[in-house]
Amino acid sequence: DLLAEHTSHVPTKIAFIGSGPMPLTSIVLAKFHLPNTTIHNFDIDSQANTLASSLVSRDPDLSKRMIFHTTDVLNAKKGLDQYDVVFLAALVGMDKESKVKAIEHLEKHMAPGAVLMLRSAHGLRAFLYPIVDSCDLKGFEVLTIYHPSDDVVNSVVIARKLGGLSE
């Protein structure tokens, strides 16, 4: 719902960075919310990608629309500008410095106007994941910061890469 509030069209191509061995967010998005969108899942761990690929291989539709790339996002310099939306998982950058480094890399290589959705934390949940503040998103316009008040651990930050047309 948060993504739909800040885009005027359904994204055709999404990158999910740090998808891991059980890419539940990608699966839920592809299966229930974005049935015509291709999701490129990036993870640094080849074994995680092998497990994730095997998991979706049982579903003919998902196996066509979910693609897995084994790479460190900091080494990905070409191609990140092809995505309408880039998700940055909570476990990419387990400390503040690493998280900011990943965000700065995305800012350099994402397309102007593309949306960045990232997971953050708030309050005591910061013991689990680093907090991403608005000031960490240089080169992005912060659109929404959502802090859940239930059992969900991660906050969500949505920002738009500067340099594109506002939607």
C-alpha positions as CSV (number, residue, x, y, z in Angstrom):
1,D,0.0,0.0,0.0
2,L,2.8,2.4,0.9
3,L,4.4,1.8,-2.5
4,A,1.2,2.4,-4.4
5,E,0.7,5.7,-2.6
6,H,4.0,7.0,-4.2
7,T,3.9,5.7,-7.7
8,S,1.6,6.6,-10.6
9,H,2.1,3.2,-12.4
10,V,2.7,-0.4,-11.5
11,P,6.4,-1.1,-11.6
12,T,7.4,-3.5,-14.3
13,K,10.8,-4.3,-12.9
14,I,11.9,-4.4,-9.2
15,A,15.3,-5.1,-7.6
16,F,15.3,-6.7,-4.1
17,I,18.8,-6.4,-2.6
18,G,19.5,-8.9,0.2
19,S,16.7,-11.3,-0.7
20,G,18.3,-14.2,1.2
21,P,17.4,-17.9,1.1
22,M,13.7,-17.4,1.7
23,P,12.6,-14.3,-0.3
24,L,9.2,-13.9,1.3
25,T,8.8,-10.2,0.5
26,S,9.5,-10.9,-3.2
27,I,7.2,-13.9,-3.3
28,V,4.3,-12.0,-1.6
29,L,4.8,-9.0,-3.9
30,A,5.0,-11.1,-7.0
31,K,2.2,-13.5,-6.1
32,F,-0.4,-11.2,-4.5
33,H,0.3,-7.6,-5.4
34,L,2.4,-7.3,-8.6
35,P,1.3,-10.2,-10.8
36,N,3.0,-8.7,-14.0
37,T,6.2,-7.5,-12.4
38,T,9.6,-9.1,-12.8
39,I,11.6,-9.1,-9.5
40,H,15.3,-9.4,-9.6
41,N,16.6,-10.7,-6.3
42,F,20.2,-9.9,-5.4
43,D,22.2,-11.6,-2.6
44,I,25.8,-11.9,-1.9
45,D,25.5,-15.6,-0.9
46,S,25.3,-18.1,-3.8
47,Q,23.9,-20.8,-1.5
48,A,21.1,-18.4,-0.4
49,N,20.2,-17.8,-4.1
50,T,20.3,-21.5,-4.8
51,L,17.8,-22.2,-2.0
52,A,15.6,-19.3,-3.0
53,S,15.6,-20.3,-6.7
54,S,14.7,-23.9,-5.7
55,L,11.8,-22.6,-3.6
56,V,10.2,-20.6,-6.4
57,S,11.0,-23.2,-9.1
58,R,7.8,-25.2,-8.0
59,D,5.6,-22.3,-9.2
60,P,5.7,-21.9,-13.0
61,D,4.7,-18.2,-12.9
62,L,7.1,-17.2,-10.1
63,S,10.0,-19.1,-11.6
64,K,9.6,-17.0,-14.8
65,R,9.3,-13.6,-13.0
66,M,11.8,-14.0,-10.1
67,I,15.4,-13.8,-11.2
68,F,18.3,-14.4,-8.8
69,H,21.7,-12.7,-9.0
70,T,24.7,-13.5,-6.8
71,T,26.7,-10.4,-6.3
72,D,27.6,-7.8,-3.7
73,V,25.4,-4.8,-4.4
74,L,28.5,-2.6,-4.0
75,N,30.0,-4.2,-7.1
76,A,26.8,-3.7,-9.1
77,K,27.5,-0.5,-11.1
78,K,25.5,-1.2,-14.3
79,G,21.9,-2.2,-14.4
80,L,20.6,-0.6,-11.2
81,D,19.2,2.2,-13.3
82,Q,16.8,-0.3,-15.0
83,Y,14.5,-0.7,-11.9
84,D,11.4,1.3,-11.1
85,V,11.8,0.3,-7.5
86,V,14.7,-0.9,-5.4
87,F,14.1,-2.6,-2.1
88,L,17.0,-2.7,0.4
89,A,16.6,-5.5,3.0
90,A,17.2,-4.9,6.7
91,L,20.2,-7.3,6.8
92,V,22.1,-5.4,4.0
93,G,24.5,-3.3,6.1
94,M,24.2,-4.6,9.7
95,D,25.8,-1.5,11.1
96,K,25.1,2.2,10.4
97,E,28.2,2.8,8.3
98,S,27.6,-0.3,6.1
99,K,24.0,0.6,5.6
100,V,24.8,4.2,4.6
101,K,27.5,2.9,2.2
102,A,24.9,0.7,0.5
103,I,22.5,3.7,0.3
104,E,25.2,6.0,-1.2
105,H,26.0,3.3,-3.8
106,L,22.3,3.0,-4.8
107,E,22.1,6.8,-5.0
108,K,24.9,6.8,-7.6
109,H,23.5,4.0,-9.7
110,M,19.7,4.1,-9.5
111,A,17.7,5.9,-12.2
112,P,16.5,9.4,-11.4
113,G,12.9,9.2,-10.1
114,A,13.1,5.6,-9.1
115,V,11.8,4.6,-5.7
116,L,13.9,3.2,-2.9
117,M,12.2,1.2,-0.2
118,L,14.3,0.2,2.7
119,R,13.9,-1.4,6.0
120,S,15.0,0.4,9.1
121,A,14.2,0.3,12.8
122,H,12.7,2.5,15.5
123,G,13.1,2.7,19.3
124,L,14.3,-0.5,21.0
125,R,14.1,-2.3,17.7
126,A,17.3,-0.6,16.8
127,F,19.0,-3.4,18.9
128,L,18.2,-5.7,15.9
129,Y,18.8,-3.4,12.9
130,P,20.4,0.0,12.2
131,I,18.2,3.0,12.2
132,V,18.2,4.9,8.8
133,D,17.6,8.6,9.3
134,S,16.4,11.1,6.7
135,C,19.9,12.6,6.7
136,D,21.3,9.2,5.6
137,L,19.4,9.5,2.3
138,K,21.4,12.2,0.5
139,G,20.3,12.4,-3.1
140,F,16.8,11.1,-2.2
141,E,13.6,12.8,-1.3
142,V,12.0,11.0,1.7
143,L,8.4,10.3,0.9
144,T,7.3,8.3,3.9
145,I,8.7,6.7,7.1
146,Y,6.4,4.1,8.6
147,H,7.0,2.7,12.1
148,P,4.8,-0.3,12.9
149,S,3.2,-0.5,16.4
150,D,2.5,-4.2,16.3
151,D,4.7,-7.4,16.1
152,V,6.4,-6.3,12.8
153,V,10.0,-5.5,13.6
154,N,11.1,-3.3,10.7
155,S,10.2,0.2,9.9
156,V,9.9,1.1,6.2
157,V,11.4,4.2,4.6
158,I,10.3,5.2,1.1
159,A,12.3,7.7,-0.9
160,R,12.6,8.9,-4.5
161,K,15.9,9.3,-6.2
162,L,16.3,13.0,-7.0
163,G,16.8,14.2,-10.6
164,G,13.6,12.7,-12.0
165,L,10.1,14.1,-12.4
166,S,7.9,14.0,-9.4
167,E,4.9,11.7,-9.7
